[in-house]
Amino acid sequence: MQESFHRPQGVAVSAQALQQRFGSFHALKGIDLELAPGRVLALLGPSGCGKSTLLKILAGLNQPSGGALYFDGKQVASPQACTPPQQRRLGMVFQDYALWPHMTVAGNVGFALRMQGLARAQVQARVDRALAQVGLAGMGHRQPAELSGGQQQRVALARAIVAQPALLLFDEPLSNLDRDLRESLCSEIGLLLREIGTTAVYVTHDHEEACTLADEVAVMFSGRIGQCASPQQLWGQPANAEVARFLKLGAVLPAWREGRVVRLQTDTDAAATMQVTLPEANMAAASGPSHQGQLLVPDSAIALQQAGATATGDAPTLTAHIAAQQYRSGRWRTAIALPGGEQLHTWCRERLPLHARVAVRVDATQLRWFDAAPAAA
Ligand SMILES: Nc1ncnc2c1ncn2[C@@H]1O[C@H](COP(=O)(O)OP(=O)(O)OP(=O)(O)O)[C@@H](O)[C@H]1O
């Protein structure tokens, strides 16, 4: 029986319950997404979570085994029918640039326009404009082999935008470049996307890249979206412990709560328990009166208590030990290990002895609670 899906209005991309099976392996297990025109979505997640598989369905390179995909309210993919890539008005940028080595830069960028039968002068004008937009004005006569990796990726970007696509797709385009170049090109791509206003989907496993570029970030795990939100929301209000762990927001500790009162063991001594009352806003992932679950202690919520200092006010404290320190830009980035092995990170002015026992003051207003999730099907 064919499932029924709604025809989305005013949405550039709408994925409804998308599934992808490869034989018995279920690579996408029901993806729902909506992307407004001109917005940039990053697909972020660990290796093998299904980012590229989802991008290939958007590109028309894979046909979904379930669900439906709409571009501008028109269905482009379902298990029954699939619009081919060349009819989807797409621009694509891949990790390996995929430039034709025997063509000049201008030849590469203008190829699709020539195939569309545009007049020579028109092709030239649009190629020149696209090259200027990516910072390669005047380099159209060069061969790809005469360019650096970063410049080749700019050519690929110019080629993707020159035909004014309705949707731009990026598959880890910066992962072959060194760190400095990655950072600068990433901000440039972000600015360019805002300038041209094209809807875009960008696959990456790099948190910073996702935040720099995207209006929304979908964090994926094992073929599902764990959370889709703005970078600010994701970092400030992670929806579950898996998202918090993946984003490395801090330590995620097993705990117990009754109402808003959370208790966790703070030391190897079973009697040592920290008890805090969380603000209502930090309990969004809680239901029912009491529950076993996990407490996120973000790195930003902790401060090392000076040796010998007495606890101030009723700030809760954890006992931990110094696990490692690295000197960076005049300060020590300090890893603190909690009894269960989880680590928190903070900055110190001074070097501390390795394995020294320390007390860690915790700002309870920054803690977040997650009820233990039922076992995944
Ligand atoms: N054609 C295929 N046949 C069988 N399995 C596949 C196929 N394509 C992808 N897979 C599997 O589907 C899962 C998701 O793969 P995908 O490439 O989408 O992950 P990813 O999140 O993009 O990972 P990475 O960041 O490493 O590129 C993986 O387990 C992969 O092995």
The ligand as an SDF file (V2000), in Angstrom:
LIG
                    3D

 31 33  0  0  0  0  0  0  0  0999 V2000
   25.6420    1.3300   -1.7860 N   0  0  0  0  0  0  0  0  0  0  0  0
   25.6840    0.8570   -0.5390 C   0  0  0  0  0  0  0  0  0  0  0  0
   25.5300   -0.4570   -0.2780 N   0  0  0  0  0  0  0  0  0  0  0  0
   25.5520   -0.9340    0.9910 C   0  0  0  0  0  0  0  0  0  0  0  0
   25.7450   -0.1630    2.0830 N   0  0  0  0  0  0  0  0  0  0  0  0
   25.9280    1.1520    1.8810 C   0  0  0  0  0  0  0  0  0  0  0  0
   25.9060    1.7330    0.5720 C   0  0  0  0  0  0  0  0  0  0  0  0
   26.1020    3.0740    0.7040 N   0  0  0  0  0  0  0  0  0  0  0  0
   26.2380    3.3100    2.0200 C   0  0  0  0  0  0  0  0  0  0  0  0
   26.1270    2.1550    2.7270 N   0  0  0  0  0  0  0  0  0  0  0  0
   26.1980    2.0390    4.1990 C   0  0  0  0  0  0  0  0  0  0  0  0
   25.2490    2.9310    4.7510 O   0  0  0  0  0  0  0  0  0  0  0  0
   25.7630    3.5380    5.9340 C   0  0  0  0  0  0  0  0  0  0  0  0
   25.7290    5.0350    5.7920 C   0  0  0  0  0  0  0  0  0  0  0  0
   26.7010    5.4060    4.8310 O   0  0  0  0  0  0  0  0  0  0  0  0
   26.9880    6.9260    4.4670 P   0  0  0  0  0  0  0  0  0  0  0  0
   28.0470    6.9410    3.4190 O   0  0  0  0  0  0  0  0  0  0  0  0
   25.7160    7.5990    4.1690 O   0  0  0  0  0  0  0  0  0  0  0  0
   27.5550    7.4630    5.8550 O   0  0  0  0  0  0  0  0  0  0  0  0
   28.1960    8.8860    6.1880 P   0  0  0  0  0  0  0  0  0  0  0  0
   27.4980    9.3920    7.3900 O   0  0  0  0  0  0  0  0  0  0  0  0
   28.1950    9.7490    4.9770 O   0  0  0  0  0  0  0  0  0  0  0  0
   29.6770    8.4710    6.5750 O   0  0  0  0  0  0  0  0  0  0  0  0
   31.0950    9.2050    6.2880 P   0  0  0  0  0  0  0  0  0  0  0  0
   31.1140   10.4290    7.1560 O   0  0  0  0  0  0  0  0  0  0  0  0
   32.1050    8.1840    6.7050 O   0  0  0  0  0  0  0  0  0  0  0  0
   31.1460    9.5140    4.8250 O   0  0  0  0  0  0  0  0  0  0  0  0
   27.1580    2.9810    6.1370 C   0  0  0  0  0  0  0  0  0  0  0  0
   27.0910    1.8990    7.0520 O   0  0  0  0  0  0  0  0  0  0  0  0
   27.5380    2.4740    4.7520 C   0  0  0  0  0  0  0  0  0  0  0  0
   28.4430    1.3940    4.8340 O   0  0  0  0  0  0  0  0  0  0  0  0
  1  2  1  0
  2  3  1  0
  2  7  2  0
  3  4  2  0
  4  5  1  0
  5  6  2  0
  6  7  1  0
  6 10  1  0
  7  8  1  0
  8  9  2  0
  9 10  1  0
 10 11  1  0
 11 12  1  0
 11 30  1  0
 12 13  1  0
 13 14  1  0
 13 28  1  0
 14 15  1  0
 15 16  1  0
 16 17  2  0
 16 18  1  0
 16 19  1  0
 19 20  1  0
 20 21  2  0
 20 22  1  0
 20 23  1  0
 23 24  1  0
 24 25  2  0
 24 26  1  0
 24 27  1  0
 28 29  1  0
 28 30  1  0
 30 31  1  0
M  END
$$$$
